């Protein structure tokens, strides 16, 4: 799902007209430097600890496809658009602000709504001068949407597309739509995020959508998705593998392995999961999908080998270091899609080998407290859902604040820990979440604390019951 950001085009929107015409949004710190080259620590030294987070978000966390709300002061929006580029440093030839005297850190934006509206006072927080860069919640988005609809009801369709809905089914379909679009364009993606954000679940739904050629209905259960995927697995068009330190090239691509023949052990060449899928998909019109779970736990340069080249240059023959089924070559066809997942609480996406990483599209899945609110609302207990969502937001805010500068992991607690199982009775819903809190969330928080042992901000949650934390 795309993220919505509030970014101020200067004090009182003083560069709004310029940047709107130049189709961009900007920030105004250290205008001679390429900020993407700095670590969080270096950035804090350059712009100050209080500004570091905003600058880091603008440079590293705002992504193409995200929505930007341009504001004027604390209670006015002047425009809404969609980010179209990565960060453009001051001296980039693609930067329309290259020769400007100020506001030279830039991202290209397609401004789709150019209309000024008054907003609720204090909507952005921070008193009369809110922070320049703020990630907006679904509640803030809804208030902005309401303000624009009051001014111009004809904007409804456009606003629904630009600003996320609070509806669970709508949120899920938005995630699946954008993830599928990225997969179809790039052929291979890595879905990454903290534990509990639904990475593997969404990957399976996208895989099924690709395989059968139409979207998976929101009401389709996980069991139904699994059953359909098994049918495609039997046809040789789908597989799911889990990378781990002991997983070998011979298992993934192929090579020499043990086999029994005439009650004797011998060795022969065998195709691995990926090579089998490649050869099945080659020359067929049907699509094939491979899911690689926990991709960051494997030794990627060793596991992928020549695939690092073959994934980028589809339909090009490469020579294998072994012969299998009377062939010593492999072709990765255009109709084979690869979806990988990784837990960013183990390692950040930046830890993956650069040559491997640049061949994959990177799709983030962040914790979504709105899902918690809406699931419990649909279950008839909106008040309890609100408390759980607030607790989840407090935890994730604290986790972000305690993360070490330049850390190789990203802390977070996803929404699945605060959701009951589908079909659970009213009596068991709360019991399920209480069990998840005690046996999954609290151990996870202790693990995070062990990484940053000097930070005691999580200790209050180590032994307290869920009900105690909610009050």
DOMIKE-393171 format. One line per 10 residues: number of its first residue (from 0); for each residue z, y, x of C-alpha. Coordinates in steps of 0.25 Angstrom, whole numbers, plus 5000, padded with zeros to 4 digits. Example, Ala and Ser with C-alpha at 12.3 -4.5 7.8 and 13.67 -1.06 7.14 Angstrom:
DOMIKE-393171
0) 5031 4982 5049  5029 4996 5055;
end
This chain:
DOMIKE-393171
0) 5000 5000 5000  4997 5014 5005  5008 5023 5009  5010 5037 5003  5014 5048 5013  5017 5063 5011  5012 5071 5022  5014 5086 5022  5001 5094 5027  5010 5104 5035;
10) 5021 5113 5030  5018 5117 5015  5005 5109 5017  4999 5120 5025  4988 5111 5031  4985 5104 5018  4972 5112 5016  4967 5109 5030  4971 5094 5030  4966 5092 5016;
20) 4952 5097 5020  4953 5089 5033  4957 5077 5025  4969 5074 5033  4984 5075 5033  4992 5079 5046  5005 5081 5053  5009 5092 5063  5018 5086 5074  5014 5086 5089;
30) 4999 5090 5086  4994 5086 5100  4999 5072 5101  4993 5059 5096  5006 5054 5088  5001 5040 5087  5003 5037 5101  5018 5040 5100  5029 5030 5097  5040 5034 5087;
40) 5049 5038 5098  5039 5047 5105  5035 5053 5092  5050 5056 5089  5050 5063 5102  5038 5071 5099  5040 5075 5085  5055 5073 5083  5063 5061 5077  5063 5068 5063;
50) 5048 5069 5063  5044 5056 5070  5044 5048 5057  5034 5057 5050  5025 5058 5061  5025 5043 5064  5022 5040 5049  5010 5049 5049  5005 5043 5062  5008 5029 5060;
60) 5012 5025 5046  5002 5033 5037  4990 5024 5036  4976 5025 5030  4976 5023 5015  4990 5030 5014  4992 5041 5004  4996 5055 5009  5002 5066 5000  5001 5079 5006;
70) 5013 5088 5002  5017 5103 5002  5031 5105 5004  5042 5096 4997  5036 5096 4983  5021 5097 4983  5009 5088 4986  4996 5094 4989  4987 5081 4991  4986 5066 4992;
80) 4977 5058 5000  4974 5045 5007  4975 5043 5022  4962 5039 5029  4965 5039 5044  4975 5034 5054  4983 5045 5062  4973 5055 5069  4980 5062 5081  4977 5076 5084;
90) 4966 5074 5094  4958 5063 5086  4944 5067 5083  4946 5061 5069  4957 5071 5066  4952 5083 5058  4965 5091 5063  4961 5089 5077  4959 5104 5080  4970 5109 5071;
100) 4982 5116 5077  4992 5108 5069  4993 5096 5060  4984 5088 5069  4990 5074 5066  4981 5069 5055  4977 5058 5046  4964 5058 5037  4967 5059 5022  4958 5058 5010;
110) 4965 5068 5001  4962 5063 4987  4971 5073 4979  4972 5087 4983  4981 5093 4973  4995 5100 4974  5006 5096 4965  5021 5099 4965  5030 5087 4967  5045 5084 4964;
120) 5054 5092 4973  5059 5084 4984  5049 5072 4982  5047 5071 4998  5062 5073 5002  5066 5081 5014  5069 5094 5006  5060 5106 5006  5052 5101 5018  5049 5086 5017;
130) 5044 5078 5029  5030 5079 5033  5027 5064 5031  5033 5055 5021  5030 5042 5015  5031 5043 5000  5038 5033 4991  5032 5028 4978  5041 5037 4970  5036 5049 4978;
140) 5022 5045 4976  5024 5043 4961  5030 5057 4960  5018 5063 4967  5009 5055 4958  5016 5061 4946  5015 5075 4951  5000 5074 4953  4997 5067 4940  5005 5078 4933;
150) 4995 5088 4940  4983 5080 4938  4983 5067 4930  4969 5064 4934  4974 5060 4948  4981 5048 4942  4971 5037 4948  4971 5044 4962  4986 5045 4962  4988 5031 4959;
160) 4979 5027 4970  4985 5037 4980  5000 5035 4977  5007 5021 4975  5011 5017 4962  5025 5011 4959  5020 4999 4952  5022 4986 4960  5009 4980 4956  5002 4992 4959;
170) 5008 4993 4973  5005 4979 4976  4991 4980 4972  4989 4993 4981  4995 4985 4993  4985 4974 4990  4973 4983 4988  4975 4991 5001  4979 4978 5009  4966 4971 5004;
180) 4957 4983 5006  4962 4983 5021  4960 4968 5023  4946 4969 5017  4942 4980 5026  4949 4975 5039  4949 4960 5037  4962 4958 5043  4975 4966 5041  4990 4965 5045;
190) 5000 4968 5034  5013 4973 5040  5027 4977 5035  5042 4974 5035  5047 4962 5029  5046 4961 5013  5035 4970 5011  5026 4959 5006  5016 4957 5017  5013 4942 5016;
200) 5013 4943 5000  5003 4954 5000  4994 4947 5011  4993 4935 5002  4989 4943 4990  4978 4950 4998  4973 4937 5003  4972 4931 4990  4965 4944 4985  4955 4943 4996;
210) 4952 4928 4994  4950 4928 4979  4943 4942 4979  4951 4949 4969  4965 4955 4969  4978 4948 4967  4984 4952 4954  4998 4958 4955  5005 4948 4946  5000 4936 4955;
220) 5012 4930 4961  5014 4926 4975  5013 4911 4971  5000 4913 4965  4994 4920 4977  4999 4909 4986  4993 4898 4977  4979 4905 4977  4980 4907 4992  4982 4893 4994;
230) 4969 4890 4987  4962 4899 4997  4970 4892 5008  4964 4878 5004  4950 4884 5004  4952 4889 5018  4951 4903 5015  4966 4908 5016  4977 4905 5026  4990 4911 5030;
240) 4996 4909 5044  5009 4914 5049  5010 4919 5064  5022 4916 5072  5024 4915 5087  5021 4900 5087  5008 4902 5080  4996 4899 5089  4981 4903 5090  4977 4888 5088;
250) 4984 4889 5074  4978 4902 5070  4964 4901 5076  4962 4887 5082  4962 4879 5094  4967 4865 5099  4978 4858 5091  4984 4844 5089  4978 4835 5078  4980 4820 5075;
260) 4968 4811 5075  4969 4796 5074  4984 4797 5075  4983 4804 5088  4986 4818 5092  4974 4826 5098  4970 4840 5099  4958 4847 5092  4954 4861 5089  4958 4866 5076;
270) 4955 4879 5068  4967 4888 5065  4970 4896 5052  4961 4908 5056  4949 4900 5061  4949 4891 5049  4949 4903 5040  4938 4910 5048  4929 4898 5047  4931 4896 5032;
280) 4928 4910 5029  4916 4911 5038  4903 4910 5031  4910 4911 5017  4911 4922 5007  4925 4919 5003  4936 4927 5010  4947 4921 5018  4961 4926 5021  4971 4923 5032;
290) 4985 4929 5031  4993 4930 5045  5008 4931 5041  5017 4937 5052  5005 4941 5061  5014 4948 5071  5022 4935 5074  5011 4929 5081  5005 4931 5095  4993 4938 5090;
300) 4984 4940 5102  4986 4925 5105  4984 4920 5090  4972 4929 5087  4965 4927 5100  4950 4930 5098  4953 4934 5083  4957 4948 5088  4942 4950 5090  4937 4941 5079;
310) 4945 4948 5068  4939 4962 5072  4924 4956 5073  4923 4948 5061  4911 4938 5060  4910 4938 5075  4911 4924 5082  4921 4923 5092  4923 4911 5102  4936 4902 5100;
320) 4943 4896 5112  4941 4882 5105  4931 4875 5096  4934 4871 5082  4925 4865 5071  4913 4865 5081  4915 4880 5083  4921 4888 5094  4919 4902 5087  4926 4909 5076;
330) 4921 4920 5066  4931 4929 5058  4923 4931 5046  4924 4944 5037  4929 4936 5025  4942 4932 5032  4954 4941 5030  4967 4942 5038  4980 4947 5033  4991 4947 5042;
340) 5006 4951 5040  5017 4956 5049  5031 4960 5047  5033 4973 5054  5048 4971 5055  5045 4961 5066  5035 4970 5073  5027 4982 5070  5012 4981 5068  5010 4989 5082;
350) 5016 4977 5089  5003 4968 5086  4993 4967 5097  4984 4980 5096  4971 4971 5096  4976 4963 5085  4982 4974 5077  4969 4983 5077  4961 4972 5070  4970 4972 5058;
360) 4972 4982 5047  4987 4985 5046  4993 4985 5032  5007 4990 5030  5017 4985 5020  5029 4993 5019  5042 4991 5010  5039 4995 4996  5052 4999 4988  5043 5003 4976;
370) 5040 4988 4974  5055 4985 4973  5057 4995 4963  5045 4991 4954  5048 4976 4955  5062 4978 4950  5058 4988 4940  5048 4977 4934  5059 4967 4935  5068 4976 4926;
380) 5078 4981 4936  5072 4995 4941  5086 5000 4945  5088 4988 4954  5074 4989 4960  5077 5004 4963  5089 5000 4971  5082 4990 4979  5071 4999 4982  5080 5010 4987;
390) 5088 5000 4996  5074 4995 5001  5070 5010 5004  5083 5013 5011  5082 5001 5020  5068 5004 5024  5071 5018 5027  5083 5014 5035  5075 5003 5042  5064 5014 5046;
400) 5074 5023 5051  5081 5013 5061  5068 5008 5066  5067 5010 5081  5056 5020 5086  5045 5012 5091  5050 4999 5086  5041 4987 5085  5045 4983 5071  5046 4990 5058;
410) 5058 4988 5049  5058 4987 5034  5062 4979 5022  5051 4976 5011  5052 4975 4996  5051 4960 4994  5066 4959 4998  5070 4968 4986  5061 4960 4976  5065 4948 4967;
420) 5056 4936 4967  5045 4936 4956  5050 4930 4944  5064 4931 4947  5074 4932 4935  5082 4945 4933  5094 4937 4937  5089 4933 4951  5081 4945 4955  5093 4953 4961;
430) 5098 4940 4967  5085 4938 4975  5085 4952 4980  5100 4951 4984  5096 4938 4992  5085 4945 4999  5094 4956 5003  5104 4947 5009  5095 4936 5016  5083 4944 5019;
440) 5085 4959 5019  5099 4960 5026  5094 4950 5037  5082 4959 5039  5090 4971 5040  5099 4965 5051  5087 4961 5059  5082 4975 5058  5095 4980 5063  5095 4970 5075;
450) 5082 4977 5079  5089 4991 5079  5104 4987 5082  5108 5001 5084  5105 5005 5070  5115 5002 5060  5109 5008 5048  5106 4994 5042  5119 4988 5043  5124 4992 5030;
460) 5114 4983 5023  5118 4971 5032  5129 4965 5023  5128 4973 5010  5123 4966 4998  5111 4971 4991  5118 4976 4979  5128 4984 4988  5116 4990 4995  5109 4994 4982;
470) 5122 5002 4978;
end
